[in-house]
Amino acid sequence: MFKDSGSATDYVTLPMENDSIADQCNGLGACARECAFLSKYGTPDKIAALYKKDPEACFEMAFECSLCGLCTAVCPQGLDPSAMFLKFRQEAVKQKKKQLDSYKKILDYEKKGFSKRFSFYSLPHNCDTIFFPGCTLPGTRPGNTLKAFEYLKTRIDNIGIVLDCCTKPSHDLGRQDFFEAMFSEMETFLLDNGIRTIVTACPNCHKTFTTYGKKFTIITLYEIMAKEDLPRKASLPRKASLPRKASLPEGITIHDPCPTRFESQIHIAVRSLAKTQGLDIEDTHHSREKTFCCGEGGTVGCVNPDLAKNWSRKRNKESQGKKVLTYCTGCVNYLSRDCDTFHVLDLMFGPEKTLKGKARVSKAPFTYLNRLILKKKLSRIPAGIVRERTYRYEDRTP
């Protein structure tokens, strides 16, 4: 599937072999001024030059890059340094120069996501569209996940739902062969069963599918919700549903998750949803395409926690004490340590409790139980095709 979409070939040649970064980067540091990682290790041209002398040093440092793409957004030459660091990671894993023991927790989490126990596919007859909520949303907000699915059923005939993992953690850690095998198996199953459109809720899943699932049409739940008046049947609150005496914040900032950095239509949709609840949006300098990473990106916290926390500290400083709205459960979890952060689905399905900081959000280990309970509820819905994923990387065709 990957050769057809043209994605695998992008990872064959490291960019330094044609000196694109080394030759074109002006070294003036527009990116380094924004990023603590580049401030620590130097501008991309210097790192690209170092690769020719000491590739293993570059392999190691690449795991401290959040892969958030802010460097790409601000580069005056239109270069993509974050892609270079991802390729360093891939090469490090391919050459067995990097042990991934430090990432056991996230890889175990990923493994549960695509396991037989936690995965679930429910495709009605004549289904060509699925809701793919990701791993964290069903665990932290199973009720809102179900409400979102019920809402989508009022908008899209015969929509199905898939509980599975897009395998982005492995992708970002450089486990490209593993990622390709796992993603391709899921992609093939969906295409073979008539699925052509995927509705995402998780920004990371959205980026994975838009990058590698070229044969699908990918759209977020938020874009669909913002397109037209929300139906009463879905029990979605409107501005009028807020109590007259509800104390609305004078302004909120929005943290755009870095996987959606260049997805302007998602930025617009989420702001539109916030406005339906009477909220005043105050964009910070680092929003939309110039957004910060929350700190979770690239799993940097496993090897350099302070570097990862630097991002959340920046967001907290720029938000100036205002509430922060986002649409990524991982961002909510990470930013909440420094900022008063809430998820847009919490706002839409429970505005009063959310604005009071009382939205119901589960944490581990209850998140795993929630996913199993949600799976059980979904299994009661009649469907034409049902499956639990049993495919293993070891089962791939050489």
Secondary structure, 3 states (H helix, E strand, C coil): CHHHHCCHHHHCCCHHHHCHHHHHCCCCCCCCCCCHHHHHHCCHHHHHHHHHHCHHHHHHHHCCCCCCCHHHHHCCCCCCHHHHHHHHHHHHHHCCCCCCHHHHHHHHHHHHHCCCCCCEEEECCCCCEEEECCCHHHHHCHHHHHHHHHHHHCCCCCCEEEECCCCHHHHHCCCHHHHHHHHHHHHHHHHHCCCCEEEECCHHHHHHHHHHCCCCEEEEHHHHHHHCCCCHHHCCCCHHHCCCCCCCCCCEEEECCHHHCCCHHHHHHHHHHHHHCCCCECCCCCCHHHCCCCCCHHHHHHCCHHHHHHHHHHHHHHHCCCEEEECCHHHHHHHCCCCCEEEHHHHHHCHHHHHCCCCCCCCCCHHHHHHHHHHHHHHCCCCCEEECCCCCHHHCCC
